[in-house]
Amino acid sequence: MYLLSILLLIVAGQATPAPTPEPTHDKFWGSQDLWIYTSAWYGEQCSCMCAAICYYPPDYIKTNLVTGRLYPIYKDNLPQLSKLEDEKAPVLAHPECTRKAARFSGAAINAVGRDDLIKYFPFDFNKDPKNMWNPDAPNPANVIPMYNFPCSGMLETDYLRSAVEMAKYIGTPKIISDNINGTVAKADLVAAFKTKGLNVVLRCRGEGLYEVFSCWSKNLPYPYQVEENDQSYAPAQPIKCPPAVIAEEGNCPDTIKITQLVQRG
């Protein structure tokens, strides 16, 4: 009996561990693991992108980083995109989240401030330079983007305000401002963002800085906030990006070019 017990222990110790479950990517309110915020450098982006903003760029983006994207993701770097709630992808949908993507409303734009949105969160595919972020424009679809993350745990006004305030907080490191049309060491650029507590991931197009990724934890609501509209899962604190984000998004060389924006028009 004693020998049998020993053998059973040995077999148990050699048993194959249970596999780690695959992410479910549930789509309920605030189900993402974290947020990604990207600081866009339009100097490089406009060297290869024929969007209208490159022909009529707001002055601020010529020498400053601004909000490029702000989106919820899971740890495997899959974004919580609204398209996952389409009927074509029922496996990835979640019945508890019925919110649909929609164009940002005039109320949300006015609450945050159109001037701040133009400055810190420009709409890159805007088709009418004089009416960017103008809810009273003749064709709002040409000048106002969609809110594509309706299940992210942030209402549209809070989302726009976060996009503006995060751009203000991160700003543009002096190492970038001082080296437009020059080069910087990748290590020095990464260190510059660490002064704001950010462990950034740098994306380049060739040698040119294209986008700066930072990862953020999500806010957790209080237990008594039981209604979705009272719950906020907004970006909270900067964190180190998951390995999947680092592997898939970071591609800059050791020496990075800070491309000067050349107006196309």
C-alpha positions, 0 to 999 in steps of 0.5 A: 500500500505504501509503495502504491502511494509513492507511485501515485505521487510520482505519476501526479508529479509528472502529469501534464499541467492544464493548459491556460484558457484562451482569452474569451474577449467578452464584450460587456461594459468595461471588459477590456484588460487595459487601455492603449494611448498613442501619441502621434507624430504627424511629421512622419505620418504625413510623409506617407499619408495623403489625409486632408490633415496633411494638406491643412495641418493645425499649427500645433501638430507641426511641432508637438505630439498629439493624441493619435488613438485611445482604445481598449485592448485585451492582454493579447493585444486584441482591441475591443472593437465595435465590429466584434458586436456585429451579428457576423461575429456572434462568438465574440459578442456579449449579450450584455453590451448592446451599445453601438458605435456612433458619431460623436455628438455635438453635446460631447464635443461642446462639453470638451471644447472644439478648440481643444479637440482640434489642437490635441485630438485632430481628426486625421481624415477630416475632409473640411479643414475649416469645420474639423470637429464642428457639429454644425458643419453641413456634413458632420460625417466629413469632419467628426469621427465615430466613437468605435468603443461603445462598450469600453466603459467610458461614455463619449464625453469622458472619452473625448475629455480623456483624449485631450487631457492625456495629450496635455499630460504627456506633452512633447519631450524636449528631446523631440522639440530640439531635434526636429529634422534630426535624430535621437537615440532610442534609449534617450527618447524612452528615458524622456517619457519615463519622467512622466512615469511612462514605459513607452513602446516606439513605432517607426516607419523606417527610421522615422518616429511614427507613434508612441504607445503607452499602456494604462490600467483601467479605472474600477468603479465603486461597488455601489455604482451598479448602473453602466452610465455611473461606472467608469473604466477609463484609463487610470495609471500608466503601466508596462505594456504586455509582451504582446503589445511590445512584440507587435507594436515596437519596431524602432531602430537604435537611432530614430529620425524626428521627421519635420512636417512638410505641408503637402498643400 
